[in-house]
Amino acid sequence: MEEKYVQIVIGSPGAGKSTYCSNIKKIYEFNNQKVIIFTLDTIFSNICGNFYNFDEITNKDEIISETLLGYNGSIVLSLFFFEKNYDFIEKKILFLIFKTNPNVILVDFPGQTETFSCSIWFQKLLKRLKILKYKIIVIHLFDCIYFYDKILNPLLQMTNLLTLYNIDVKYICLISKSFEKKTLKEYKKKKSLFDWNKIFFDDIKELIYEFSNIKFHELNFECVISVKNFLQQINI
C-alpha cells in the first residue's frame, strides 16, 4: 500500500510557506498523486490559490478593522478562534480527506510558530491525522537571509528547537530561497551564528551541531536532482 503523507508547513513570516505548498503540490500532481492544501494563515489565505481555508471561523479583514490589531495580533486572535472551534476544523478536514482521498495533505500554518506549536488543539490535530494512518512530517522553512542576523538568527534557531521538542514527528528544516547558496556555504564553513557570543549560545550550539538536532536541507524547484533528493528525505 502506498504511504500517505501530511506535511505540516511552518516557518518565520515571509519564509515562503505558501509558495512552497503551491510548488510541491505541482510536483506531486505531476507524479499523479492527489494533493489537498489547508491554510490556517488568515492573512494570506488565498495567496497561491487552490487552498481550503477557514474563513467561516475567522476573517482577517474583520479582525483588523474591528480590533485595530496588526498582523501578529490578528494571527494570535485567529488561533484563539481556531482553538475554540477545533471540532468544526476537524470535521471539515476529515470530510475533505474522505471525499478526495489524497496521497498528500499540506497544512500551511502562519509564521508565528511559537504561538501554536505548544497548543493543545494543534497536538489534537496531529493525533487525529495519525489515526488516519498518515505519516506526519513537519517542514520547517528557514529563510537564508537570517544566517548572519545576530538577533533574529539565534531566536529562530531556538524556535526550531522548541518546535522540534514539542512535536513528536519527523522534522525537516528546509532552507528557503536556496539560490543563496554562497551564504549557506559560508555559514556551514564558519558557523558564524555563534561566533559573536560563544558563551551565551554554547548550549544551543551543542544541540544543533554536536547532537545534530537540526540539519538544514536545500530545495530548488527548478533542479530535478534537488527535488528528487528532497523527496527522498521525506520518504526515509
URCORPE-V726050 format. One record per residue. RES is the residue in one letter. SS is DSSP state (helix for helix, strand for strand, loop for the rest). NEAR is the number of other ideal C-beta (glycine too) atoms within 10 Angstrom. Layout:
{{RES;SS;NEAR} {RES;SS;NEAR}}
This chain:
{{M;loop;4} {E;loop;5} {E;loop;10} {K;loop;18} {Y;strand;19} {V;strand;23} {Q;strand;25} {I;strand;24} {V;strand;24} {I;strand;25} {G;strand;25} {S;loop;21} {P;loop;16} {G;loop;12} {A;loop;25} {G;loop;18} {K;helix;27} {S;helix;21} {T;helix;16} {Y;helix;22} {C;helix;23} {S;helix;19} {N;helix;15} {I;helix;23} {K;helix;19} {K;helix;12} {I;helix;16} {Y;helix;18} {E;helix;13} {F;helix;9} {N;loop;10} {N;loop;7} {Q;loop;15} {K;loop;13} {V;strand;20} {I;strand;20} {I;strand;23} {F;strand;21} {T;strand;24} {L;loop;21} {D;loop;21} {T;loop;26} {I;loop;18} {F;loop;18} {S;loop;20} {N;loop;11} {I;loop;15} {C;loop;18} {G;loop;8} {N;loop;12} {F;loop;20} {Y;strand;13} {N;loop;19} {F;loop;20} {D;loop;12} {E;loop;10} {I;loop;17} {T;loop;22} {N;loop;18} {K;helix;18} {D;helix;11} {E;helix;12} {I;helix;19} {I;helix;17} {S;helix;10} {E;helix;9} {T;helix;11} {L;loop;9} {L;loop;15} {G;loop;9} {Y;helix;16} {N;helix;14} {G;helix;13} {S;helix;22} {I;helix;25} {V;helix;14} {L;helix;16} {S;helix;24} {L;helix;21} {F;helix;13} {F;helix;16} {F;helix;21} {E;helix;15} {K;helix;12} {N;loop;16} {Y;helix;18} {D;helix;10} {F;helix;13} {I;helix;20} {E;helix;15} {K;helix;10} {K;helix;16} {I;helix;21} {L;helix;13} {F;helix;10} {L;helix;15} {I;helix;18} {F;helix;9} {K;helix;9} {T;helix;12} {N;loop;10} {P;loop;19} {N;loop;18} {V;strand;21} {I;strand;23} {L;strand;25} {V;strand;23} {D;strand;25} {F;loop;22} {P;loop;25} {G;loop;20} {Q;loop;18} {T;helix;24} {E;helix;14} {T;helix;17} {F;loop;22} {S;loop;21} {C;loop;14} {S;loop;16} {I;helix;9} {W;helix;17} {F;helix;21} {Q;helix;15} {K;helix;15} {L;helix;23} {L;helix;18} {K;helix;11} {R;helix;14} {L;helix;22} {K;helix;14} {I;helix;7} {L;loop;13} {K;loop;9} {Y;loop;20} {K;strand;15} {I;strand;19} {I;strand;17} {V;strand;22} {I;strand;24} {H;strand;26} {L;strand;23} {F;strand;23} {D;strand;20} {C;helix;20} {I;helix;15} {Y;helix;18} {F;loop;21} {Y;loop;14} {D;loop;13} {K;loop;11} {I;loop;8} {L;helix;14} {N;helix;20} {P;helix;19} {L;helix;13} {L;helix;21} {Q;helix;21} {M;helix;14} {T;helix;19} {N;helix;24} {L;helix;16} {L;helix;14} {T;helix;22} {L;helix;18} {Y;helix;13} {N;helix;14} {I;loop;20} {D;loop;12} {V;loop;14} {K;strand;16} {Y;strand;18} {I;strand;19} {C;strand;20} {L;strand;20} {I;strand;21} {S;strand;21} {K;loop;18} {S;loop;18} {F;loop;10} {E;loop;17} {K;helix;13} {K;helix;9} {T;helix;16} {L;helix;17} {K;helix;10} {E;helix;14} {Y;helix;18} {K;helix;11} {K;helix;8} {K;helix;12} {K;loop;12} {S;loop;14} {L;loop;22} {F;loop;20} {D;helix;11} {W;helix;10} {N;helix;11} {K;loop;9} {I;loop;7} {F;loop;11} {F;loop;18} {D;helix;11} {D;helix;10} {I;helix;18} {K;helix;17} {E;helix;12} {L;helix;18} {I;helix;21} {Y;helix;13} {E;helix;8} {F;loop;8} {S;loop;8} {N;loop;16} {I;loop;19} {K;loop;10} {F;strand;17} {H;strand;16} {E;strand;16} {L;loop;21} {N;loop;16} {F;loop;16} {E;loop;9} {C;loop;13} {V;helix;9} {I;helix;8} {S;helix;15} {V;helix;17} {K;helix;10} {N;helix;14} {F;helix;21} {L;helix;14} {Q;helix;9} {Q;helix;14} {I;helix;17} {N;helix;10} {I;loop;6}}
